[in-house]
Amino acid sequence: MNQDQNSQFLGTEKISKLMLKFSVPCVLSLLVSALYNIVDQIFIGNSELSALGNAAAGIVFPIFIITQAFAWCFGDGCAAYLNICQGRKDTQNAHKSIGTGITITFISGIVLMLVFYPLKTQLLTLFGASENSIGYAVEYFNIILAFFPVYMLSNMMNAVIRADGSPAWSMASMIAGAVTNIILDPVFIFGAKWGMTGAALATVIGQTVSFVITLIYFFRTKTFKLTPKSFVPNLRVFSGALQLGTSSFVTQMTIVIISLVCNILLAKYGAVSKYGADIPIAIIGIESKVFTVVINLVVGIVLGCQPIISYNMGAKNHDRIKELYRKILLCTIIIGLGSTLLFELAPRTVVGLFGAPTNIPNPDEYWVFGEKTFRIFLCLVTFTCIIKMTSIFFQSAGKPIQAVIASMIRDIICFIPLIIIFPAVFGGVEAILFAAPTADIIAMVVAVLLTVSFMKTLKADPCKKQADAVLKPSKKGVIITIAREHGSSGKQIGKLVAEKLGIPFYYKEMTALAAQESGLDKEFISDINANSPAVLHRLYLSTDVIQQAISAQDRVIRKIADNGSCVIVGRAADYVLRDYEDVVRIFIYAPEEYRTQRVMKVYGDSPDEARKNIRLSDEARAAYYKNISELTWGDRRNYELMLNSAIGLEASANIICDYIENRAPGKRRVAPDFFYAKGHR
């Protein structure tokens, strides 16, 4: 089954069957990942380390997240960049990006070690360590810190392995590490009686096992091959991957900020309460690990469904999108309600999994605060799950604005201010617990409004049959690509050139061919470089649904070029065909006033509307070009000929034809300046 047939399978197979196929591996992978965070704490809590050991592990946890933020930023960015390179058959930049990512991840691990080690006491105190727990925290942190590079490389490389088409290998590495950790924890903590040192050693040995398995894979990769030169940092190439991984970094650092603020306030208000400073920190540490398991179930389901969502959005199979959303929502509600029942009816049992408090002065209050935390703090965990699911669903559907709003509203906009305000206004550490459900209510209202608005845009699937598109007869010869500023008449000039040379002209025909080949909707493909607001171009263009459309379009452009001589307008065809011989790359521009008048005449815009539309259109084209090429749209170094169309359509077409007739075939030159005219920006 080829790539397009495999994609079209996402638009025809039964939804429930697709969900099982794609979501189960993702859920299992995330659950295994959560084991790393929860196993240590269970064994620590059931040992003589007890509540103070749990508090120490909870204090170190946010620092783990900081390392994950960098590792996932580099790894997810390289993974997304690899997928883009696969789509455009770019074998050169893929290995450079991944090699650079590995080098930078290793260097980042070393830098974090050097920064954190001399500041460890201050750092751990900042994250909530008390005079009772600081010793345990430092003991645990010293060993964890020494293995930062290994931990970060394992996380970064696993993301690339999944993108390379080997999710089973990635999951195997995580399972092996988790199993190692589970086996060694009781041996080191109970058998050898090494306490926090034993817990830390079990963790880092498990991480090392995972790293070794991921490292072995990089000697047998599928779609790229690393050489020693790959590891020499290439920041130009890596910058593209870095931008694609930024959202992962922001998401993880959001968790760090929440943990930091929450721990500071728990320690502050807990110290003057009957609970003391250590009990709230220990309980919230347990709550965060349990909550991670719950949320990973939901995230695994919707992340697994990403390719299904993306394909059907691109194909405009709106009825399937609605059905898919309903099924994902149902799974989310079941998980949320099941968790809520457990937390409300048996909170002591959940807390008891992590051991009984034996080394704190008021153990009864430990159970009291534990019950209140799970019953109050997590009482609306169903809402939390729906909010998270909604954010990822929007991202998969190519709606970055809605995704960002849904993601930020609960944690950053609502929760952090509320945990600061509530204890100050209502008094006491217990007031902090009410911040989470309050934030959930506000964020849930926003998520519902966003979802309803989104669903209204999904019209019932029409009985549409896309017109058959065919390649036009041609013969071997020059291929002319035309990029143009909005309003410069580049399309019309390209058509004139094709007529004069007697060769096929491709503009809208490209999207029709791409739609026919991929199963995506023609209008959707046509609009991929115009639908994103300026501030989110990169995020929009990096979504799975858009990348599918870009890949389909690029394959069609190559097929058109393989068919013979032609004129291709737009769609970064000059870059897509960079490896083809006898391609003439042309950029058409014009003074702003000329373009404004043209847009007013063609589209009936007012002067202000015309100028605004020109700016937005050019921004979108530049972002699209940058996204797939990492080059600058309109840079004269990317073209053989730059032409000011203010001299007239006929004259412009004649100049291009004369240039084609007089050029040396197969020889590429930098764009000449002799067609420059005043007014070119």
N, C-alpha and C positions, 0 to 999 in steps of 0.2 A: 504494500500500500504506500503510495507516494505521499508527499507532504500535504498536498491539497486534498487528496482523498481522505487522509487522516483527519484533517481539519473539518471537512464536510460531514464526517461521521459525528462530530459534536453538534451538528445541527439537525440530525435525523434520529439518533439513537434515543431510547427511552431515558427520560431525565433521571429517574431513580437509579437506573443501571449505571449511568455515567457518574452519578454522585458516589456510588459505592466504589467504582473503579478508581476515581481520582482522589477522593477525600480520605478513604481509609488509610492509605500509606502516609498521607500528610499528617493525619491525627496521631498515628502511632509514632511518627518521627518527633512530633512536638511533645508528646507525652514522655518519650524517652529523654528528651532534652530537659523536661521538668524534673525528672528523677535526680539529676545532678544537684538541683537546688533543694530537694526535699529529704533525700536519704540521709545526708550528714546530720540534718537537724533532728531527725527521728532518733538516730543512734545517740547523738549527743544528749538529747533530752532524757533518754532512758538510762544514761550513765550517771556517775557521780558528778558530772559537770552540770547536769540538771538545768534549771531555769537560767542561771547566769551563762552557761555555755550556749544555750539557745539565743540569749540576748546578744552574745558576742558574734555568733554566726549571722544573726539578723543585721547586725551593724556592718559586717563586712560585705554583705550581699549587694548593697548599692554600688560598691566599688567594683565588684564583678561586672555589674551592668555597664559601668564606664568602659571597661575593656571590651565588652560585647558591642558597645556602641561603635567603637572604632573598627573592630573586626567585622561587624555586620555591614558597616558603611562601605568598607573596602571590598568585602566578599560579595554582598548583594549588588554593588555597583559593577564589579567585574563580571558577575553572573549575567546581569542585564545587558552589559556591553557585549559579552560573548554571544548572547542570543541575537543581538542586533547584527553582529559580524557574521553570524551563521546565515541570517536572512539575506545579507547583501554579498555573501561569498567572499568576505574579507578575511583572508588567512594571515595577513601580515600584522594587523593591529591587535588581533585577539591575543596572541601569545605575548606581545609586548605589554598589553594592559594587565594580563594575569601575572606575568613575571614581575612587573613593577609593583603590582598590588601585594604580592608575597614579600618582596623586599621592604616595602614601606610598612607593612604589617609587622614584620620582625623588628624594624627600627623603632616603630611606635611602642612595641612591647618593652624594648630596652629603655626608651625614654621615660615611659610611665614608671618603670622600676626605679630609675634614678631619681625621678621627681618624688615619688611616693615614699621611698624608704626613709629619708631623713625627716619627713613630715608625718610619719605614720601615727604617732601619738596624737598630734594635733588633728589629723584627718579623722581618726577613729573617734576622737572626742567630739568633733564637729558632727559626726553622724550618730551621736547619742550614747557613746560609751560612758559609763559612770566609773567611779573609783573602784567599784566592786567587779565590773566586767572588763575593764580596760586590759588587765593582764591576760585574760583568756583571748580577747580580741587581737592583741599584739602577737601572742603565740600562734594563733591560727593564721593571721595575716602575713607573718614573716615567710612562711612556707608557700602560701598561695602566691605571694608577690614574686617569688623567685621563678615561678613557672608562667608568668604572664605571657612571654613570647610564644610558648608552646600552646597555651590555651587560645590565644588570639589567632595563631596560624591555623589551628584545628578548625575554629569557627569560620574563618575566612575561606579556607580551602574547601570546606564542606559545601558552602554555597556554590562554588564553581563546579564541584562534582555534580550537584543536582542539575545545574544548567547544561552540563555536558551530556546529559541524558542518562545518568546513573544514580537515581535517587536511592536505589536499594543499597548501593555501596556506601552512600552517605549515612543511611540509617544503620547499616551494619557497624560502621565505625562508632556511632553514638551508643548503640546497644552494647558493644564490647566495652566501651569506657564506663557506661553506667553499671554493667554487671560487675566489672572489676571493682568499682567503687563500693557496690553493695557487699561484695565478698570481703573486701579488706577492712571496711569500717568496723565490724564486730571483732575482727582479728586484732586490729591495732588498738581500738578503744577499750574493749573488754579483756581480750587475751593478753596483749602486751602492756595494757594499762598506760598507754601513751597520751591519753586525754585529748586535748585540742590538737596537739601535734599529730596524733594518730589519725584524727578526722581529716586534718589537712593533707597528710601524706596519702591517705586513701583517695582523696579527691584528685590530687595532682598526678598520681600514678594512673588513675582512670583517664585523666586528660591526656597523658602521654601515650597510652594505648590507642586512644582515638586518633591522636596526631600521627602515630606510626602507620595506622591503617589508611588514613587520608594521603599520607606521603607516598605510600606504595602505589596508590591509584595514579599519581601524576607521572608514573613511568609507563602508563598504558591508556592514556587519554584517547578520546574518540575524535574530537573535532579540532583539536589544536595540539601542537607539540612544542614543549619548552626546550630551549637551548641555553647554554651559559649566557648568551647575549640577551636573552629575555629578561634576566634579572637586573640588568643595568637600567636604572630608573629612566623612563621616558615620560616626563611630566605632561607633555602635550597630549599624548594618547591617553594617559591615565586620567587627565582632567575630565574627559568624557565619562569615564566610569565613576569618577568621584561624584559628579553631579547626579548620576543615576542612583547612587547609594545614599544621598543626603537625607532622604525621607526616613531611611532605616536609622540613621544616626540621631535625627531629631526625635523619633519615637522612643528610642532607648534612653536618650538624655532626659526626656520628659519623665520617665520612670525614676531616674536618679534625682531629679529636682523634687518630685513628689515625695520620695523616700527621705531625702534630706530634710525638707521642711517638716514633714510629718514626725520624724524622729526627734528633731530639735524641739518641737512643741510638746511631744509626749514626754521627753525628758524634763522639760521646763515645768510643765504643769503636773506631771507625775511626781516630781520631787517634793511638791508641797501638798500632795494628797495622801490618803491612807494606803495607796498602792506602792508608793515609792517610785524611783526613776526606772528601776530595772524591769518591773512587771509589765508595764505598758509596752516597752521596747521588745521584750521577749514575746509577748502575745501578738503584737503587730507583725513581728518577724514570722511567726507561725501562720498568721492570717494571709500574709503575702504569698507564702509558698503554696498554701491550699488554694488560694484564689488563682494562682498561676496554672494549676492543674485544670481548674474549671474553664478558665478563659482559653487555654490551649486547645481544649476540646472544640470550642466554637470556632476559634481561629483556624484550626486544622480543617474543619469542614468547609469554610468559605474560601480559604486559600486553595484547597484542593479543587474547588469549583471554578477558580479563576479562568482557566482556559475555556471552560464551557460558557461562562458569562461573556468573556471577551469575544469569542467567535460569534455567538448569537446576537450580540449587540452590533457587530460589524455586518452581519447578514440581515439585520433588522428583523429577526425572528422574535418579535415583541411578545407574542403569546408564550413562547418558550421562556423568555426572560422573566415574565410574571410568574409562570409556574415554578421556575427555578427559585425565585425569591421566596415564594410561599413555602416551598419545601425546606429551604435553608432556615427560614424564620421558624418553622415548626420544630426543626431539630434544635435550634437555639433556645426556644421557649421550654422544650422538654428538659434540656440540660439545666437551664436556669431554675426552673421550678423544682426539679429534683434536688439541686444543690440547696435551694432555699429551705426546702423541707428538712434536709439533713442539718443545716445550720441552726434552724429554729427549734427543732425537736431534740437534737442530740449534740449540742455544742460541746458539752463536757467530754463526750466520747471522741470528737475530732481533736480537741486540745490534748486529751489523754494519750493519743497516739505518739505525742512528742514527749511523753514522760511526765512524772509527778515532780513538783518543786520540792527539793530537799535542802537547798543551800541558800534560801532567802528567809528573812525573819518572819514574814507573814504569809505562809503558803495558802491559807484559805482565801485571801484576797486575790491570789493568782487565778483561782478557779472562777471567782466572781467576775473579774475583769475579762477573762477569757470568754465566759458565757455572754456577757454584755457586748463584747466586740463582734462575735459572730452573729448575734441576734439583731444588733442595731447596724453596725458598720456594713454588713453584707445582706441586710434585709431585702434590698432591691437589686440583688446580683443578677436577676433576670433582665432588668433594664440595662445594666452594665454590659451584659453579653450582647443584647440587641444593638446597643450603640456601637460596640466594637465591630459586630458583624456588618452593620450598615456602612460604616466607614470603609471597610475592605471591599464590600460589594460595589460601592461607588467608584473606588479606585480601579477595580476590575472592569467596570463598565465605561472607563475612560472619562470619568467625571471628577477631576482632581479638586475643584473648588468645593463641591459637596463633601468629598472625602476628607479634606483638611478641616472643614467646619465641624463635621461629625466627630472627628478625632480629637480636636482641640477643645471643644466646648465643655466636655465633662472635666478633664484633668487639669487643663491650664486655666481656662476662663472661669470655671466654677469652683472646682475642688480646692485648689491652692488658696484662693482668697477666703473660702469658707472655713478651712481649718485654722486660719489665722484669726478670723472674726469671731467664730462661735465661742471658743474658750474665753476670749477677751470680754465678750458681751455677756454670755450666760454663766461663765465661771466654771472652772474644774476641767480635769482631763477628760471626763466622760462626754463633755460637749463636743469634743473633736470627733467622736464616733458618729454624730448626726450629720457631719459634713458630707459624707459619702452618699447616703440616700437622698439628701437634698440636691446634691449635684446630679445624681442620677435622674431625678424628676425633671429638672430643668433641661438636661441634655436629651432626655427621652422625648420631650415635647418638640425640641428642635429636630431630632432625628425623624420623628413622625412627619413633621411639616416638610422636611426635605424629601422624604420618601414619597409622600402623597404627590408633591409637585413633580417629582421624577416620573412617577407612574402615569401621570396625566399626559406626559409627553410621548408615552408609548402607545401608539395607535394599534388597533387590531390589525393583525397581519393581513395585508391585501393579497388577493389571488394574483400575485405578480409573476410574470414570466419575463425575465430579462432577455432583451433582444440578443440574438446570436451575433457575436462580433467575430470578424475574420481578419486575418492579416491581408493587406493589399499586395497584389503582385509587384515584385521589384526584382532588381538584379544587383549584383555586387557593385559597390561604389561608395561614394562619400556619405557619411552620416552626419547630419547637421543638427546640433542641439542648440536650442535658443532659450536662454534665461532672460527675464525682462522685469523691469520695474512696472508697477501697476499704472496703467494709463499711457504707457509708452507705445502701444499698438504692436507689441512684439508678436502676438498671435496672428494678427492680420498680415504682418510682414512675413512671418514664417509661411503662411499659406501662399502668399504671392511667390515666394522663393520656390516652393514645391511645384507650383504651376509652371514657373519659368523653366525649371530643370526637368520637369516631367517625372517627378518621383512622388511617392506617397507622403501624405501629411498626417501626423498623429497629434491629437490634443485630447479631446473627449474620448476618442477611440481607445486610448490607453486604459482609461478607467473601466470602459465596457469590457475590454479583454481581460483585465485583472479581476473584475467581478465574475466573469464567466469561468475563469480558471480556478478561483479560490472559493466561490460560493458566497462571498461577501456582497453587500449591496453596492450598486454602482454609485449612488449618490453619497453614500458614506465614504467610499474611497475618494471620491472627487473632493470632499470637504475636509480631508485630514490636515491640510496645511492652512486652514482658515478658521477653525472652530475654537481656538484657544485664546483666552485673554493673555495679554502680553506678559504679565508677571508669572504665568504658569505654563508657558510654551513648553519648556523642557519636561516638566512633570507630565503634561498631557501627552506629549509625543513619546514618552517612555513607557506608557501603559501597554499592557499586552494586546489589547484590542487594536490600538493604533499600529503597533509593531507588526501585527498580522497583515494589516492593510498595506503597510509600507513594503513588506517582504513580497507580497503578491504583486504589487505594482512594479517593484524592481525586477522581478523575474520576467514580467511581460515586456519591460523596456529592453531587456537583453534579447528576448525572443524576437522583438521587432527589429533590433539591430542585426540579429543573425539572419533575418529574412532578406536583408539587402539595403540599398541606398534609400534614405528617407529624411524627412525633417521632423524632429521631435521637439515640442514646446513644453517647457516647464518640468516639474517633478524631479529636479536635480539630475536630469538625464546625463549631463556632462560628467558628473561624478560617478554615477552608476556604470557608465561605459568607459571608465578611466583606463581599463586594460585593453580596450579595443583599438585597433589601428584605423587610420583614415577617418577619424572623428574630428569635426570642426566645431569648437565650442564658442558660442557667440553670446554676448551680453548686450541687451538693448536698453538704453536709458533715454531720458529726455529731461529738459528743464521742468521744474515744478509747475510753472504757470501753464506750460504746454500740456502737461499731464492733467492738470486740473480742468482745463477746458475740454480735453478729450473725455474725461470721466463725466463731466456735466452733460456733454452732448450724448454720450452712449447710454448713461444710466439715469439721466434726468435729475442728478443731484444738484443741490445748491452749492455755492462755492465752499462754504464751511464743511458741508457734508462730504464733498469731493476730496478736500484736503485731509479730512479725518479718515476716510476710507482708504486713501492712498497710503497714509502712514500705517494704519493697521494691517493692510494687505502686505506691504513691504516688510513689516516686522514679522508677520507670520511666515512669509517666504524665507526670510533670513534665518528664522529659528528652525524651520524645517530643514533647510540646507545644512545648517550647523549640526543638527541632530544626526543626520545620516553620514556626514562627511568630516566633521570637525574642522571644516574650512569656512572661510568668510565669504558669504554671498556677495557678489559684486566686486570682489577683489580681482584686479586686472591680471594677477598672476595665474588665475584659474581659467583664463579664456584666451583664444587666439585672436579674437576680434571684439572690440567694444564700439558700439555704434550709437550716435545720437540721432534718434528718429525724428527730431524736429525738422530735419531737412525734407521730410515727406515720405510716405509709405513706398511709393514707386521708386524713388531715388534710393531709399534704404535697401530695398530688395535688389535693385540693380548692382549696388556696391557689393552686397553679399555674393551675388552670382559671379561678378567679376573676380572677387577674391577667391572663390572656389575654383574658377577656371585657371587662375594664374598661380595658385599655391603649389608647392611640391607635395605630392601625396605622401601621407604617413608621417609628415614632419610637423611637430607641434612647436609653436612659438608663443612667447608672451604677447598679450594683446598690444597692438600698436596704438600710439597716441594720435595718429593723424586724423582720426575721426572725432576727436574731442571738440566740443563746442561749449561756449559759455552757458552756464546754467547747470552743468552736470554737478551733482552733489558728491 
